Amino acid sequence: MHQDPPRRSRRAIWISAVVAFALLLGGGGFAAWKLEWFSGDGGSVSFGKAPASATPDAGKPSPDTPSASPTPTGDPDVLLPTGPKSDFKQTAKLDDGTIIAKTRLAGAKSGFEGDVWVWTPKEYNEAKYEKSAFPVLIALPGGNGFPSNYWADRSLGLQKAISEGVQAGTSLPFIVVMPVLNPDSKYYYDGADIPGQPKMGTWIAEDVPAFTKANFRTYQSRDGWAFMGSSSGAFVGMKTVLQYPDRFKAVIASGGEIVPDSPLWKGHQAEMDANNPEKLAKKLIDGNGPEVYINFQVGTKETGKERMTKFQQQYGKGPVKMTIRDIQNGEHNGWHYVRGMKEGSLEWISKVLKGPKPQAG
């Protein structure tokens, strides 16, 4: 079936960024990048030390083991892994010994099956935090967002930036969850349930969080859940926070669009409107909340700030808290967006989310 071309140049921007990426690295560097992207020994990975009261069977009580306390640190918001456990394989190892690993997720709600990468900070394995929840940052890529998620490439420095921020006291120790964004590399789907297409909105908003709760110590409330993304991933993260403010609290949106623009929306205006951040923000304002937090990042060498400024002027009021961070000499790429996070956006989002609490004593 013929599809009209997209109304915006998101796809063209991504293609240009990939070309620039390859040219910047050069022949030998590109080979090294490919090796690093797929690096890792492929061995099985188990995240975190199970609490003494946890059970070995996907969180189900064993007749010989006491049940895990529903409030392991005295905080009723803490949720221990619910199971079933996923099978993780290492894809990269950072200098501090932390691991990025991948698994295959069959989305129970969406019906879509795709890859998800996860990284946990070293604090996640420390004994003093073994019964504490950790905040979750769902990191969404731009461009095709399939079959990989480029935030799982350690060379972009996202995980290192978080680790350094924790040491400096400017970042919470986030669990970073990195799913594929689209079901194929032919179209972008605006992270939405476009009629007749794979339910990527349900995948992002329901299946990925459910998978995270099954495998990791998380918070039940929205105070421990946020998004970050670049380009089309920034749009999806912002849109999802505005759609589900009862589940997600904040987003760092870098170099993204403001309105849905997938060519697959043709003939589905009502559904597209239901995924439009302008309409979603107005609904939140008219309903007086709950509060959500949006931090735009934009490089001074890229376009798009005008759209962000206009959106902020129109909808950055009441429960919709909005800031814009300029990245000096920044371009439309992940390295510069991570730099912006190090320069202030990580600290910003860490102030509105809930961090882990160590055990007393």
C-alpha positions, -999 to +999 in steps of 0.1 A: +000+000+000+013+034-009+022+056+020+025+094+019+059+108+029+062+121+064+054+157+070+087+163+087+123+153+081+128+131+112+139+102+090+162+124+069+178+138+101+185+103+114+200+092+081+223+122+081+233+116+117+242+080+109+264+091+080+281+117+101+286+091+128+304+068+104+325+096+089+334+109+123+347+076+135+365+068+102+373+033+088+392+019+118+370+037+143+339+024+126+352-012+129+359-005+165+324+009+170+308-022+155+329-044+177+319-024+207+282-024+198+282-061+197+308-067+223+304-087+254+309-123+261+273-133+255+272-150+289+242-152+311+237-122+334+219-121+367+212-086+380+213-079+417+218-099+448+184-114+459+172-103+493+175-130+519+138-133+521+134-135+483+124-168+467+141-186+438+109-192+418+101-159+401+090-143+433+066-171+442+067-183+479+085-216+485+071-239+512+106-239+528+112-201+526+095-173+544+076-149+522+093-117+512+081-087+531+059-064+510+077-034+526+113-045+526+127-011+537+096+001+555+085+019+523+052+006+510+062+020+476+090-006+472+082-035+448+104-065+448+108-084+414+075-100+406+088-125+381+090-143+358+127-137+353+140-130+319+171-146+303+198-118+299+229-121+278+258-097+283+264-073+254+289-049+270+310-044+302+318-009+315+351+001+331+335+000+366+324-036+360+287-029+354+270-048+326+247-040+297+227-070+288+200-079+264+169-101+265+140-109+242+106-097+254+073-110+242+049-082+251+018-097+268-004-066+262+009-054+228+015-088+212+048-074+199+081-092+205+114-073+205+148-068+222+154-049+254+187-039+269+192-031+306+220-016+327+220-013+365+244+009+385+269-007+408+248+004+438+221-020+427+243-049+438+255-034+471+243-051+502+230-019+518+205-015+489+195-051+485+160-044+497+156-010+482+139+000+450+157+020+423+143+046+399+139+036+363+149+056+333+135+042+300+159+054+273+145+057+238+165+061+206+158+083+176+156+073+140+146+038+131+149+026+167+151-009+152+166-035+154+189-019+180+187+008+206+218+030+204+217+039+240+230+004+247+262+014+230+286+022+258+306+046+236+277+072+238+285+074+276+250+074+290+257+048+317+291+063+325+275+098+329+250+083+354+277+066+374+298+097+375+268+117+385+261+093+414+296+097+427+294+135+424+260+136+441+242+150+410+224+119+398+203+091+412+215+056+404+190+048+377+182+014+362+184+022+325+160+002+303+165+004+265+138-012+243+135-011+206+113+018+196+098+005+164+088-029+150+108-025+118+131-001+101+107+010+073+085+034+093+084+052+126+053+046+146+053+076+171+053+051+200+016+047+195-011+021+188-018+032+152-048+013+140-039-018+119-002-016+131+018-032+159+008-017+192+040+002+200+023+025+224+012-004+245+047-020+242+064+012+255+038+022+282+028-012+295+049-042+284+084-026+290+074-013+325+058-047+334+090-065+322+111-041+344+090-048+375+092-085+369+130-084+369+141-055+391+135-038+424+114-008+414+089+017+429+052+011+424+044+048+421+053+071+393+079+088+415+103+062+404+096+062+366+108+085+339+119+086+302+147+101+283+150+101+245+165+118+215+148+128+182+118+106+176+125+088+210+122+122+227+088+127+212+076+093+223+090+098+259+073+131+262+041+119+247+039+089+270+045+110+302+017+133+291-006+103+283+000+084+315+009+110+342-003+085+368+025+061+358+054+083+347+066+116+362+093+131+340+112+131+307+144+144+293+135+151+256+164+159+234+161+173+199+126+159+194+094+168+176+063+182+193+034+166+174+029+131+159+040+128+123+041+091+113+028+086+077+008+057+091-017+080+108-035+088+075-072+082+080-070+080+118-073+116+129-090+109+162-064+084+172-036+107+162-051+135+183-051+111+213-013+109+208-007+146+203+013+163+232-004+196+226-038+181+232-025+159+260-009+189+278-041+210+275-061+181+290-037+180+320-039+217+324-077+218+322-078+189+347-053+205+370-028+176+370-012+155+381+021+174+377+046+162+351+081+175+344+095+180+309+131+190+303+139+198+266+175+196+255+186+212+222+220+219+207+228+254+196+239+240+162+206+222+155+171+233+146+140+228+167+143+252+196+115+274+181+091+245+184+101+238+220+098+275+230+064+278+214+052+246+232+066+259+265+048+293+260+015+276+253+015+246+276+043+251+302+019+262+330-001+247+358+008+210+362+030+209+331+064+219+344+088+227+315+124+238+310+146+241+280+184+234+282+207+248+256+237+226+248+264+250+236+278+239+202+256+209+205+244+190+174+217+164+168+235+134+182+236+112+213+271+123+225+260+159+228+227+150+245+247+130+271+269+161+276+237+181+283+226+155+308+260+157+325+258+195+325+225+196+343+196+175+330+205+144+351+206+166+382+172+181+372+155+148+368+170+134+399+154+161+420+119+152+409+123+114+413+127+090+442+161+075+449+170+042+467+172+041+504+200+021+522+192-003+550+197+011+585+227+000+604 
